């Protein structure tokens, strides 16, 4: 899809697109993008697969933040993140590592995807500890990995259904869940959900284990109220955060202490979210005949350091 270009806005569009790409992909983003999309070889997912449509869309910005909030409700997952991820000291680095992993496994060659998975599994094998309440955790625990996967996939799916440029039908979203199961299984998740019904059932099965620890509420305050951003970026981020919260189920909001304003969320928040995702999509899509952001061919730039071919 091409976006009409208003005279005089081309430079702004290129600058904003490049800044967004740099935020999510990091200093090695251009080289990573070239390798991911330019390398020849078999892929885990062909261009027709739903995982490409979802992970290459601007709605991932909303879904990613929603996933972090939801994942924080498992005390073991939150303790591991608080102790080992460096999300406070290096939040952008964590985002860039996650986005690169998503990009490689979704769009990259099978060989690169397998190497990325092996690298993550090696890291997980070295991460263990105890929660402040004395509960032991291991990042490689298949049950814990299952929660992280289910919360992430549910978040990306719901964000795409609401804000995606081309939402899928139910069969398409079932196929998306099935696509993500391939990555989850490679990471060590046992019996990952294969469709939306299985995903919903798995999320329900985890609910008795969930609670908002002080670490989870602290993370929510950091993500929603004090992100490390320049003041000029705070207003659009506030829209992003409001839409991530609006996609959370009520049972997740109450423990985290985030507001529930149904009338406002169904009107102003949702409209602002649509406007923001369209603006991101516009900024990260090079205009017809123009060069892409530095580091790659003319492609539609998705979030998470990806570039989805137009």
C-alpha positions as CSV (number, residue, x, y, z in Angstrom):
1,X,0.0,0.0,0.0
2,X,1.3,3.4,-0.9
3,X,0.7,6.5,1.2
4,X,0.1,9.8,-0.5
5,X,3.0,12.2,-0.1
6,X,2.3,15.8,0.8
7,X,4.9,18.2,-0.6
8,X,7.4,19.2,2.1
9,X,6.8,16.3,4.4
10,X,9.3,13.9,2.7
11,X,12.2,15.0,4.9
12,X,10.1,14.7,8.0
13,X,8.9,11.3,7.0
14,X,12.4,10.0,6.4
15,X,13.8,11.4,9.6
16,X,11.0,10.1,11.8
17,X,11.1,6.7,10.0
18,X,14.9,6.5,10.5
19,X,14.6,7.4,14.2
20,X,11.9,4.8,14.9
21,X,14.0,2.2,13.1
22,X,17.1,3.1,15.1
23,X,15.1,2.8,18.3
24,X,13.8,-0.7,17.7
25,X,16.7,-2.1,15.7
26,X,19.7,-0.4,17.3
27,X,23.0,0.6,15.7
28,X,23.4,-2.7,13.9
29,X,19.8,-2.5,12.5
30,X,20.7,-1.7,8.9
31,X,23.2,-4.6,8.6
32,X,20.8,-6.9,10.4
33,X,18.0,-5.9,8.0
34,X,20.2,-6.5,5.0
35,X,21.2,-10.0,6.3
36,X,17.6,-10.9,7.3
37,X,16.0,-10.0,4.0
38,X,18.9,-10.2,1.6
39,X,20.3,-13.6,2.4
40,X,19.4,-16.4,0.1
41,X,18.1,-19.6,1.6
42,X,15.0,-21.5,2.9
43,X,12.9,-19.7,5.4
44,X,10.8,-21.1,8.2
45,X,7.9,-19.1,6.9
46,X,7.0,-18.2,3.3
47,X,5.8,-14.8,2.2
48,X,2.2,-16.0,2.3
49,X,2.3,-17.0,6.0
50,X,0.2,-15.0,8.5
51,X,3.1,-14.6,10.9
52,X,4.7,-12.3,8.4
53,X,1.6,-10.1,8.1
54,X,1.3,-9.7,11.9
55,X,5.0,-9.3,12.8
56,X,5.5,-6.8,10.0
57,X,2.8,-4.5,11.0
58,X,2.9,-1.3,13.1
59,X,0.4,-2.8,15.5
60,X,3.3,-4.6,17.0
61,X,4.3,-1.5,18.9
62,X,1.0,-1.7,20.8
63,X,1.1,-5.5,21.1
64,X,4.7,-5.5,22.4
65,X,4.0,-3.2,25.3
66,X,0.8,-5.1,26.1
67,X,2.8,-8.3,26.2
68,X,5.3,-6.9,28.7
69,X,2.5,-5.8,31.0
70,X,0.7,-9.1,30.8
71,X,3.9,-11.2,31.2
72,X,4.8,-9.4,34.4
73,X,1.9,-11.0,36.2
74,X,3.7,-14.3,36.5
75,X,5.9,-13.9,39.6
76,X,8.6,-16.2,38.3
77,X,8.8,-14.6,34.9
78,X,8.8,-11.1,36.5
79,X,11.6,-12.1,38.9
80,X,13.7,-13.4,36.1
81,X,13.2,-10.2,34.1
82,X,13.9,-7.9,37.0
83,X,17.1,-9.8,37.9
84,X,18.6,-10.6,34.5
85,X,17.1,-8.6,31.6
86,X,18.4,-5.2,32.4
87,X,15.1,-3.6,31.3
88,X,15.7,-0.6,33.5
89,X,19.4,0.0,32.9
90,X,19.2,-0.8,29.2
91,X,15.6,-0.9,28.1
92,X,16.4,0.0,24.4
93,X,19.0,-2.7,24.2
94,X,16.5,-5.3,25.5
95,X,13.9,-4.1,22.9
96,X,16.5,-4.3,20.1
97,X,17.5,-7.8,21.1
98,X,13.9,-8.9,21.2
99,X,13.0,-7.2,17.9
100,X,15.9,-8.7,16.1
101,X,15.0,-12.2,17.4
102,X,11.5,-11.7,16.1
103,X,12.7,-10.4,12.8
104,X,15.2,-13.3,12.2
105,X,12.8,-16.1,13.1
106,X,10.0,-14.5,11.1
107,X,11.7,-13.3,8.0
108,X,15.3,-14.7,8.1
109,X,16.8,-17.8,6.7
110,X,16.2,-21.1,8.5
111,X,19.9,-21.3,9.3
112,X,19.8,-17.8,10.9
113,X,16.6,-18.6,12.8
114,X,18.1,-21.8,14.2
115,X,21.2,-19.9,15.3
116,X,19.1,-17.2,17.0
117,X,17.0,-19.8,18.8
118,X,20.2,-21.7,19.9
119,X,21.6,-18.4,21.3
120,X,18.5,-17.6,23.3
121,X,18.3,-21.2,24.7
122,X,21.9,-20.8,25.7
123,X,21.1,-17.6,27.6
124,X,18.1,-19.2,29.2
125,X,20.1,-22.1,30.4
126,X,22.3,-19.8,32.5
127,X,19.4,-17.8,34.0
128,X,18.1,-19.0,37.4
129,X,17.4,-17.7,40.8
130,X,14.7,-17.2,43.4
131,X,11.9,-14.7,43.8
132,X,11.8,-12.2,46.7
133,X,9.4,-14.8,48.3
134,X,11.9,-17.6,47.9
135,X,10.4,-19.4,44.9
136,X,13.1,-20.9,42.6
137,X,12.9,-20.2,38.9
138,X,14.7,-21.2,35.7
139,X,14.4,-19.3,32.5
140,X,14.6,-22.6,30.6
141,X,11.6,-24.1,32.4
142,X,9.2,-25.2,29.6
143,X,6.1,-24.2,31.8
144,X,7.5,-20.7,32.3
145,X,8.4,-20.4,28.6
146,X,4.9,-21.4,27.8
147,X,3.4,-18.5,29.7
148,X,5.8,-16.0,28.1
149,X,4.9,-17.3,24.7
150,X,1.1,-17.4,25.2
151,X,1.1,-13.8,26.6
152,X,3.2,-12.6,23.7
153,X,1.2,-14.3,21.0
154,X,-2.2,-13.2,22.5
155,X,-0.9,-9.6,22.7
156,X,0.4,-9.5,19.1
157,X,-2.8,-11.1,17.8
158,X,-5.2,-8.8,19.6
159,X,-3.2,-5.7,18.6
160,X,-3.2,-6.7,15.0
161,X,-6.9,-7.5,15.0
162,X,-7.6,-4.0,16.3
163,X,-4.9,-1.9,14.6
164,X,-3.4,-3.9,11.8
165,X,-3.5,-2.5,8.3
166,X,-5.1,-5.7,7.0
167,X,-6.7,-7.7,9.8
168,X,-7.0,-11.4,9.2
169,X,-10.1,-13.6,9.5
170,X,-10.4,-16.3,12.2
171,X,-8.8,-18.9,10.0
172,X,-5.9,-16.5,9.4
173,X,-5.4,-15.9,13.1
174,X,-5.6,-19.6,13.8
175,X,-2.8,-20.0,11.3
176,X,-0.8,-17.2,12.9
177,X,-0.9,-19.0,16.3
178,X,0.1,-22.2,14.5
179,X,3.1,-20.4,12.9
180,X,4.3,-19.1,16.3
181,X,4.1,-22.6,17.7
182,X,7.0,-23.5,15.5
183,X,9.3,-20.9,17.1
184,X,8.0,-21.7,20.6
185,X,8.7,-25.4,20.2
186,X,12.2,-24.6,19.0
187,X,12.7,-22.5,22.2
188,X,11.6,-25.3,24.4
189,X,7.9,-24.7,25.0
190,X,6.0,-28.0,25.3
191,X,2.8,-28.3,23.5
192,X,2.4,-24.7,22.4
193,X,-1.1,-23.7,21.3
194,X,-2.0,-24.4,17.7
195,X,-5.0,-22.1,17.3
196,X,-6.9,-19.4,19.0
197,X,-9.1,-21.8,21.1
198,X,-6.0,-23.6,22.5
199,X,-4.3,-20.2,23.1
200,X,-7.3,-19.0,25.2
201,X,-7.4,-22.3,27.1
202,X,-3.7,-22.1,27.9
203,X,-4.0,-18.5,29.2
204,X,-6.9,-19.5,31.4
205,X,-4.9,-22.4,32.8
206,X,-2.1,-20.0,33.9
207,X,-4.4,-17.6,35.7
208,X,-4.2,-19.3,39.1
209,X,-0.5,-18.7,39.1
210,X,-0.7,-15.0,38.3
211,X,-0.5,-12.1,40.7
212,X,0.9,-8.6,40.8
213,X,4.1,-8.6,42.8
214,X,5.8,-5.3,43.8
215,X,8.2,-6.0,41.0
216,X,5.4,-6.2,38.5
217,X,3.7,-3.0,39.7
218,X,7.1,-1.3,39.6
219,X,7.7,-2.5,36.1
220,X,4.2,-1.2,35.0
221,X,4.9,2.2,36.5
222,X,8.2,2.3,34.7
223,X,6.8,1.2,31.3
224,X,3.7,3.4,31.5
225,X,4.7,6.5,33.4
226,X,8.5,7.0,33.2
227,X,9.9,5.5,30.0
228,X,13.4,6.8,29.0
229,X,12.2,9.0,26.2
230,X,12.8,12.7,25.3
231,X,9.9,14.9,26.2
232,X,8.9,15.4,22.5
233,X,8.3,11.6,22.3
234,X,6.2,11.4,25.5
235,X,2.8,12.3,24.0
236,X,2.8,9.7,21.2
237,X,4.2,7.1,23.7
238,X,1.3,8.0,26.1
239,X,-1.1,7.1,23.3
240,X,0.7,3.9,22.7
241,X,0.6,3.0,26.4
242,X,-3.1,3.9,26.7
243,X,-3.9,1.5,23.9
244,X,-1.7,-1.3,25.3
245,X,-3.6,-1.0,28.6
246,X,-7.0,-0.8,26.8
247,X,-6.2,-4.2,25.3
248,X,-5.5,-5.9,28.6
249,X,-8.3,-8.0,30.1
250,X,-9.9,-6.6,33.3
251,X,-8.4,-9.5,35.4
252,X,-4.9,-8.3,34.4
253,X,-5.6,-4.6,35.0
254,X,-6.8,-4.8,38.6
255,X,-3.7,-6.4,40.1
256,X,-1.4,-4.0,38.2
257,X,-3.5,-1.0,39.3
258,X,-4.0,0.5,35.8
259,X,-7.2,2.4,35.1
260,X,-10.4,1.0,33.5
261,X,-12.3,3.7,31.6
262,X,-14.5,1.8,29.1
263,X,-16.3,4.7,27.5
264,X,-13.1,6.7,26.9
265,X,-11.2,3.6,25.7
266,X,-13.9,2.7,23.1
267,X,-13.9,6.2,21.7
268,X,-10.9,8.6,22.2
269,X,-8.2,6.0,23.1
270,X,-9.1,3.7,20.2
271,X,-9.3,6.5,17.7
272,X,-5.9,7.9,18.9
273,X,-4.4,4.4,18.7
274,X,-5.6,4.0,15.1
275,X,-4.1,7.4,14.3
276,X,-0.8,6.6,15.9
277,X,-0.3,3.2,14.2
278,X,-1.2,4.8,10.8
279,X,1.4,7.5,11.5
280,X,4.0,4.9,12.4
281,X,3.2,3.0,9.3
282,X,3.4,6.1,7.1
283,X,6.7,7.2,8.6
284,X,8.3,3.8,8.2
285,X,7.1,3.3,4.6
286,X,9.3,5.0,2.1
287,X,7.3,7.1,-0.4
288,X,7.1,5.8,-4.0
289,X,10.4,6.3,-5.8
290,X,12.2,7.4,-2.6
291,X,15.1,5.6,-0.9
292,X,14.4,3.6,2.2
293,X,15.8,4.5,5.6
294,X,19.6,4.0,5.6
295,X,20.7,0.4,5.5
296,X,18.4,-1.5,3.2
297,X,16.5,-1.6,-0.1
298,X,13.2,0.2,-0.5
299,X,10.9,-1.9,1.7
300,X,8.0,-1.4,4.0
301,X,9.5,-1.1,7.4
302,X,7.7,-3.1,10.1
303,X,8.5,-2.8,13.8
304,X,10.9,-5.0,15.7
305,X,13.7,-4.2,13.2
306,X,12.0,-5.8,10.4
307,X,11.2,-4.7,6.9
308,X,8.2,-6.1,5.2
309,X,8.3,-6.0,1.4
310,X,5.8,-3.8,-0.2
